[in-house]
Amino acid sequence: MARREREIGPGEVTCLACGWVSYAVTRAEAESEVARMRAYLATLSAEDRRGWSEEGPSVEKYVCRSCGGNTFRPALPEDCPDGATTNPVIWQP
């Protein structure tokens, strides 16, 4: 079966180290999301928080999920196969 490319959105980026595609957010957006998640997790019981690390979400985790890289370029359609899941990374051109 031939690999199908998917439509790339304007905020998607490709890691310069490994070629993994993610979607870009600003540091302010990442900080806001981390604060919202920490507040939400604080409302849960210890049992419901299972699976979350002790420190919980952090801005430092907004890097390439494949290699941990933090240098990116705008993504091209051929960078990402159809059906791929993307994750947030901090990138401001």
C-alpha positions in Angstrom: 0.0 0.0 0.0 1.4 3.4 -0.9 2.1 5.9 1.8 -0.4 8.7 1.8 0.6 12.2 2.9 -1.7 14.3 5.0 -2.6 17.9 4.8 -0.2 19.9 7.0 -1.6 22.7 9.1 0.0 26.2 9.4 1.3 25.5 12.9 2.9 22.1 12.3 6.7 21.8 12.4 9.3 19.2 11.6 12.2 18.4 14.1 15.5 19.2 12.5 17.2 16.3 14.4 14.9 13.4 13.5 12.2 14.6 11.1 9.3 13.9 13.5 6.3 16.2 12.9 4.7 18.1 15.8 2.5 21.2 16.2 3.9 24.4 17.5 2.7 26.4 20.5 4.2 29.5 22.1 5.9 29.3 25.5 2.9 31.3 26.9 0.4 28.7 25.5 2.4 25.8 27.0 2.7 27.5 30.4 -1.1 28.2 30.4 -1.9 24.6 29.5 0.5 23.3 32.2 -1.1 25.5 34.8 -4.6 24.3 33.8 -3.5 20.6 33.9 -1.9 21.0 37.3 -5.0 22.7 38.7 -7.2 19.9 37.3 -4.9 17.2 38.6 -5.0 18.8 42.1 -8.8 18.1 42.1 -8.3 14.4 41.6 -7.8 11.6 44.1 -4.4 9.8 44.3 -6.0 6.9 42.5 -7.3 9.0 39.7 -3.8 10.6 39.2 -2.2 7.2 38.6 -0.2 7.3 35.4 1.0 10.9 36.0 4.5 11.5 37.1 5.0 13.0 40.6 6.0 16.4 39.1 3.0 16.3 36.7 3.0 18.2 33.4 5.8 20.7 32.7 6.9 23.1 30.0 10.1 21.2 29.7 8.2 18.3 28.1 7.2 20.4 25.1 10.0 19.0 23.0 10.1 16.5 20.1 8.5 13.2 21.4 10.8 11.2 19.2 14.2 12.5 20.1 13.8 15.3 22.6 15.0 17.9 20.1 13.9 21.5 20.2 14.9 22.9 16.8 12.2 22.9 14.1 11.2 24.2 10.7 7.8 24.6 9.2 6.5 21.1 8.1 6.0 20.1 4.5 3.2 17.7 3.3 5.7 14.9 2.6 7.1 15.1 6.2 4.0 13.4 7.7 2.0 10.3 6.7 -1.8 10.3 6.7 -3.2 9.4 10.1 -0.2 10.4 12.1 -0.7 11.9 15.6 1.1 15.1 16.4 2.0 16.5 19.8 2.8 20.1 21.0 6.3 21.6 21.0 7.4 25.1 21.9 8.5 26.9 18.8 8.3 30.5 17.8 9.9 31.3 14.5 
